[in-house]
Amino acid sequence: MTFSMTGFASLEREVSGVTLIIELRSVNHRYLELHMKLDDSLRSFEPMARELIAAHLGRGKVECRMSLMRSQDATKKAELDVSIVQQLAKLSADVQQHMPASAPLTVADILRWPGVVMSDGIDTAALGDQVRAILEQVLQDMSAARAREGAKLAAVIRERLAEMEREVAQVKPLLPLQIKAYQERLVAKLQEALKSVDEERVRQELVLFAQRVDVDEELTRLTAHIEEVKRILGAKGAAGKRLDFLMQELNREANTLGSKSVSTEVSQTAMALKVLIEQMREQIQNIE
């Protein structure tokens, strides 16, 4: 199965009186690059999250967002930690004693201070199990989305491979026709120049020409590479890097085919193959 590196998945679930939100998005990248954006209350779960993501995704630039949203009921139960407020008041007074021009703490400053607002505590042990379970579900959704996108990419690549096979099938019978046409031109030139035909010289010229324009090896390798691309598309595991390498090999054979061409038809075929290879390479950049 072919997987794209582009995907998105998210999930919200009520756990321990709060709403846990996990969101994953990914784009193509040469390696696996993780960017974690977690609420402070969830920071302790980052190693576990990284391990899970790495186990499910092989390549891509992945952004993981995890946050907690308290319910309205939990917000109503919030209370002030008086001891911390008193400490802040004393510290503020001490600062103003040494720096009279400084502004006193505002109510907003105090409420934002860590620990000032108390609410029902969260069982981090129970929350950890929930975070793992929900993240695994999001990763499954992400893998499914990447698989659907990968199937589309594979279909496009298979279409291009079929077009390449048609081009190769068209160019194969052209070689003997080229040699025959060259033989006729060579005989005509020699007859005009020498008023007679030197059969041995004609044979030597034809052998040299046949060697120079022989593209049977290139066509054989092109066919073999096409079959290997098909095999990789249907195999399990990451395929992007192997497919990218095969695109380089296909392009090399297409270039050689073009350099050996002595006819417009073969040159056009070589150019058409290079266009198809480049189109496949663009799609492969998004394959894991």
Secondary structure, DSSP 8 states (H G I E B T S, - for coil): ---BS-EEEEEEEEETTEEEEEEEEEE--SSEEEEEEE-GGGGGGHHHHHHHHHHH--SEEEEEEEEEEE-HHHHHT-EE-HHHHHHHHHHHHHHHHH-TTS----HHHHHHSTTSEE-----HHHHHHHHHHHHHHHHHHHHHHHHHHHHHHHHHHHHHHHHHHHHHHHHTTHHHHHHHHHHHHHHHHHHHHHSS--HHHHHHHHHHHHHHH--HHHHHHHHHHHHHHHHHHHSSS--HHHHHHHHHHHHHHHHHHHHH--SHHHHHHHHHHHHHHHHHHHHHTTB-
